[in-house]
Amino acid sequence: MQTHQYDVVIVGAGGAGMRAALESSGQVRTAVISKLYPTRSHTGAAQGGMCAALANVEEDNWEWHTFDTVKGGDYLVDQDAAEVMAKEAIEAVLDLERMGLPFNRTPEGKIDQRRFGGHTRNHGEAAVRRACYAADRTGHMILQTLYQNCIKQDVEFFNEFYVLDLIVDHDLSAGHVPDGETVNATGVVAYDLATGEIHIFQAKAIIFATGGAGKIFKTTSNAHTLTGDGMALAFRRGLPLEDMEFFQFHPTGLAGLGILLSEAARGEGGILRNGEGERFMERYAPTIKDLAPRDIVARSMANEVREGRGAGPNKDYVLLDLTHLEPAHIDAKLPDITEFARTYLGIEPYTEPIPVYPTAHYAMGGIPTNIVGEVLRNDTDIVNGLYAAGEVACVSVHGSNRLGTNSLLDINVFGKRAGRAAAAYAKTAEFRELPENAADRTIAQLEEMRERPDGERVSDVRTALQVTMDANAQVFRTHESLVQATDDIRALQARFKNVSVQDKGRMFNTDLLEALELGFLLDIAETVVLGALNRKESRGGHFREDFPDRDDANYMRHTMAYRRPLDGSEEATALAEASQGDITPENAFTHVSDFENYKVVLGSKPVVMTRYEPMERKY
Ligand SMILES: Cc1cc2nc3c(=O)[nH]c(=O)nc-3n(C[C@H](O)[C@H](O)[C@H](O)COP(=O)(O)OP(=O)(O)OC[C@H]3O[C@@H](n4cnc5c(N)ncnc54)[C@H](O)[C@@H]3O)c2cc1C
């Protein structure tokens, strides 16, 4: 076992992690730990763009961007956070430009901008060109640019190191914090894939930037590595997860595969058609049609299929039509995604429409933070020295539905903020002592898994999880479907206790790591379905067929899921009540779910409103 000491440790080398590293490494000793080689992070798969109200090609301003974000998130957005993001967007794009990012340009040489879903002029009048882009490889360019700048700045990377535990001085999953005491994050435990060796990193400040959790679903645009590690590690230490029921289903995944075709295809003029050739979005969103936000488009597509107007032999998808666009335009603006259609479906997008269907894409929820990036342990108190940014976090700028191009923006704005805040904190803080046995839990878990004789296969349990999530917690949800998913997850948690790995070795044992990642997926899926079961309304990405309307009176609040000990039931109930704010007991989120050795308690947190009153959401 090796131990290391750094002022700031960043877990994750995607856009959020590396943007944070650029801020903190110039000021204090910083290490970045990543289970992937940095440039393999999912940020590199992002296609369409990163928005900012630069007004380079059309009139625009950050206030319209804030409004669109709040409305797009169906008013569950914390408006102070959305304001920060929209204002700082402009600087965030310019930062990247100065670092050398090759954005597409207008003929005059300015950064070009294109349309994207839900981004409008003057509070919904018409679609506006707000997304800055580099063809359909924007994320690739961001990731490469950030990495090159990290290298230039001598950032220290620990690549192919898996963080498997967060060290805190009070483990909230085991009980409550004595009154007046603070909770402090003191380090992380990591596993070196190459050698199987355990490393302890002691740090004054830790930033989680571990990305999303799309692999809880079968049909997803997400990479295999998006297994919700950071969320699960925080949750297992008793920290809350916020708004986990809100998962985004992107309208245009390649049918049957889930591989993403960017919304930029519609931003550049692509049209969705049903099996009868009809441009059906005209019926669902008469003003901005195919460029309505993703939740609305995904639901409309699923509805067309359900009502028998799907395309193809089984009428189980719709079509993305680019055939009216000039081939030269397609080649210049959408080269990668059209190549995906050719490679994976054998479709020629110049002349044939592309079969598409919604695919699980983005976690709106995550580890709750304030606008500085500090992690919250309840409605108001922070964990000293712990920060989160990017898809793993919930600030909440996306509310119940994220607008396209707002995530590449989020990772840059809040990655930068978290990096700055962590460095500032580390400058004033002292290292805190680590417990003697800091790595014992992780070592025991690894050894047990490795030594277990024949048992369940990881892939069987994972597939069963993904199948139930696709069937029961996707675009349409009901009480019955969610109860089914909950029961299935419980049964799978039990089976997980019995999984064994074939590879018993220590070097490059990816088998072993996949088993641990499955554990994270199960924990995350559980918070998604419990939150969805409890939220008896429809809002943004969460649609309950049995409660099809938004219910602001009862549900205009964030969900907070906590893991608590089973025997602490009184405390757990008190916690649920204490986190209600001014909500009456009748409305309280007190759904408590007992698993074998812990329970999940759902509390709530008020939504921050500044200037926008909730309205009905029409486009
Ligand atoms: C196909 C696709 C296209 C997209 N297109 C767009 C777009 O055009 N515009 C937009 O705004 N958004 C887009 N998104 C969303 C956006 O790309 C992501 O939300 C964002 O890039 C996430 O960045 P991140 O830094 O939070 O995480 P990631 O880039 O996913 O990085 C996560 C990092 O965490 C590390 N990590 C994870 N677990 C561990 C662990 N246990 N130990 C150590 N390290 C760990 C990984 O190694 C990785 O470096 C797209 C997403 C997908 C999937």
The ligand as an SDF file (V2000), in Angstrom:
LIG
                    3D

 53 58  0  0  0  0  0  0  0  0999 V2000
  -22.6080   10.7300  -26.8350 C   0  0  0  0  0  0  0  0  0  0  0  0
  -22.7470   11.9730  -26.0020 C   0  0  0  0  0  0  0  0  0  0  0  0
  -22.8390   13.2090  -26.6150 C   0  0  0  0  0  0  0  0  0  0  0  0
  -22.9830   14.3750  -25.8450 C   0  0  0  0  0  0  0  0  0  0  0  0
  -23.0600   15.5830  -26.4810 N   0  0  0  0  0  0  0  0  0  0  0  0
  -23.1420   16.7270  -25.7360 C   0  0  0  0  0  0  0  0  0  0  0  0
  -23.1380   18.0100  -26.3580 C   0  0  0  0  0  0  0  0  0  0  0  0
  -23.0120   18.1540  -27.5640 O   0  0  0  0  0  0  0  0  0  0  0  0
  -23.2520   19.0980  -25.5680 N   0  0  0  0  0  0  0  0  0  0  0  0
  -23.3520   19.0170  -24.2050 C   0  0  0  0  0  0  0  0  0  0  0  0
  -23.4450   20.0360  -23.5380 O   0  0  0  0  0  0  0  0  0  0  0  0
  -23.3350   17.7950  -23.6000 N   0  0  0  0  0  0  0  0  0  0  0  0
  -23.2220   16.6620  -24.3180 C   0  0  0  0  0  0  0  0  0  0  0  0
  -23.1870   15.4490  -23.6910 N   0  0  0  0  0  0  0  0  0  0  0  0
  -23.1210   15.4100  -22.2270 C   0  0  0  0  0  0  0  0  0  0  0  0
  -21.7320   15.7760  -21.7520 C   0  0  0  0  0  0  0  0  0  0  0  0
  -20.7870   15.3530  -22.6830 O   0  0  0  0  0  0  0  0  0  0  0  0
  -21.3950   15.1470  -20.4030 C   0  0  0  0  0  0  0  0  0  0  0  0
  -22.4250   15.3630  -19.4870 O   0  0  0  0  0  0  0  0  0  0  0  0
  -20.0970   15.7630  -19.8430 C   0  0  0  0  0  0  0  0  0  0  0  0
  -19.0820   15.7420  -20.8190 O   0  0  0  0  0  0  0  0  0  0  0  0
  -19.6560   15.0730  -18.5760 C   0  0  0  0  0  0  0  0  0  0  0  0
  -18.3770   15.5520  -18.2120 O   0  0  0  0  0  0  0  0  0  0  0  0
  -17.7250   15.1580  -16.8360 P   0  0  0  0  0  0  0  0  0  0  0  0
  -16.4050   15.8240  -16.7920 O   0  0  0  0  0  0  0  0  0  0  0  0
  -18.6830   15.4240  -15.7480 O   0  0  0  0  0  0  0  0  0  0  0  0
  -17.5570   13.5630  -16.9000 O   0  0  0  0  0  0  0  0  0  0  0  0
  -16.7880   12.6090  -17.9500 P   0  0  0  0  0  0  0  0  0  0  0  0
  -16.2840   13.3230  -19.1280 O   0  0  0  0  0  0  0  0  0  0  0  0
  -17.6650   11.4420  -18.1520 O   0  0  0  0  0  0  0  0  0  0  0  0
  -15.5060   12.1670  -17.1150 O   0  0  0  0  0  0  0  0  0  0  0  0
  -15.6010   11.3410  -15.9810 C   0  0  0  0  0  0  0  0  0  0  0  0
  -14.2020   11.0730  -15.4630 C   0  0  0  0  0  0  0  0  0  0  0  0
  -14.2940   10.4180  -14.2070 O   0  0  0  0  0  0  0  0  0  0  0  0
  -13.3840    9.3600  -14.1410 C   0  0  0  0  0  0  0  0  0  0  0  0
  -13.9050    8.3840  -13.1820 N   0  0  0  0  0  0  0  0  0  0  0  0
  -15.1520    7.8730  -13.0940 C   0  0  0  0  0  0  0  0  0  0  0  0
  -15.2330    7.0110  -12.0690 N   0  0  0  0  0  0  0  0  0  0  0  0
  -14.0130    6.9790  -11.4870 C   0  0  0  0  0  0  0  0  0  0  0  0
  -13.4510    6.2770  -10.3880 C   0  0  0  0  0  0  0  0  0  0  0  0
  -14.1770    5.4170   -9.6600 N   0  0  0  0  0  0  0  0  0  0  0  0
  -12.1650    6.4940  -10.0840 N   0  0  0  0  0  0  0  0  0  0  0  0
  -11.3910    7.3310  -10.8220 C   0  0  0  0  0  0  0  0  0  0  0  0
  -11.8720    8.0260  -11.8680 N   0  0  0  0  0  0  0  0  0  0  0  0
  -13.1670    7.8500  -12.1930 C   0  0  0  0  0  0  0  0  0  0  0  0
  -13.2740    8.8560  -15.5700 C   0  0  0  0  0  0  0  0  0  0  0  0
  -12.0350    8.2310  -15.7620 O   0  0  0  0  0  0  0  0  0  0  0  0
  -13.3750   10.1610  -16.3570 C   0  0  0  0  0  0  0  0  0  0  0  0
  -12.0900   10.7280  -16.4970 O   0  0  0  0  0  0  0  0  0  0  0  0
  -23.0370   14.2770  -24.4460 C   0  0  0  0  0  0  0  0  0  0  0  0
  -22.9300   13.0400  -23.8290 C   0  0  0  0  0  0  0  0  0  0  0  0
  -22.8110   11.8930  -24.5970 C   0  0  0  0  0  0  0  0  0  0  0  0
  -22.7610   10.5700  -23.8830 C   0  0  0  0  0  0  0  0  0  0  0  0
  1  2  1  0
  2  3  1  0
  2 52  2  0
  3  4  2  0
  4  5  1  0
  4 50  1  0
  5  6  2  0
  6  7  1  0
  6 13  1  0
  7  8  2  0
  7  9  1  0
  9 10  1  0
 10 11  2  0
 10 12  1  0
 12 13  2  0
 13 14  1  0
 14 15  1  0
 14 50  1  0
 15 16  1  0
 16 17  1  0
 16 18  1  0
 18 19  1  0
 18 20  1  0
 20 21  1  0
 20 22  1  0
 22 23  1  0
 23 24  1  0
 24 25  2  0
 24 26  1  0
 24 27  1  0
 27 28  1  0
 28 29  2  0
 28 30  1  0
 28 31  1  0
 31 32  1  0
 32 33  1  0
 33 34  1  0
 33 48  1  0
 34 35  1  0
 35 36  1  0
 35 46  1  0
 36 37  1  0
 36 45  1  0
 37 38  2  0
 38 39  1  0
 39 40  1  0
 39 45  2  0
 40 41  1  0
 40 42  2  0
 42 43  1  0
 43 44  2  0
 44 45  1  0
 46 47  1  0
 46 48  1  0
 48 49  1  0
 50 51  2  0
 51 52  1  0
 52 53  1  0
M  END
$$$$
